[in-house]
């Protein structure tokens, strides 16, 4: 019979996998593709979720393919100025929409993190 520790660990792992499964389905629906050499992970990443290589990579390997219509990025001449601020503003606007946002599966995978320039 599994110990209480193992039961809790299994529940945590299963709970952590839900947002990843939802995100993968969401990405597939938007015709996004990624190499079988990479996978979502919670281990080996700075915080939250990340992508890690599961096999050796070679120069020239295509790791991701994202159609322009599926990207949150700049879409028009009105999108000028500081790229980070612009993207952060878009993310905040989508986050405020909560479950009504088209980006909800992606937003559920984000975790608070220190700014990259403060990483040790």
Buried (B, 14 or more C-beta within 10 A) or exposed (E): EEEEEEEEEEEEEEEBEEBBEBBBEBBEEBEBEBBEBBBBBBEEBEEEBBBEBEEEEEEEEEEEEBEEEBEBEEEEEEEEEEEEEBBEEBBEEBEEEEEEBEBBBBBBBBEEEEEEEEEE
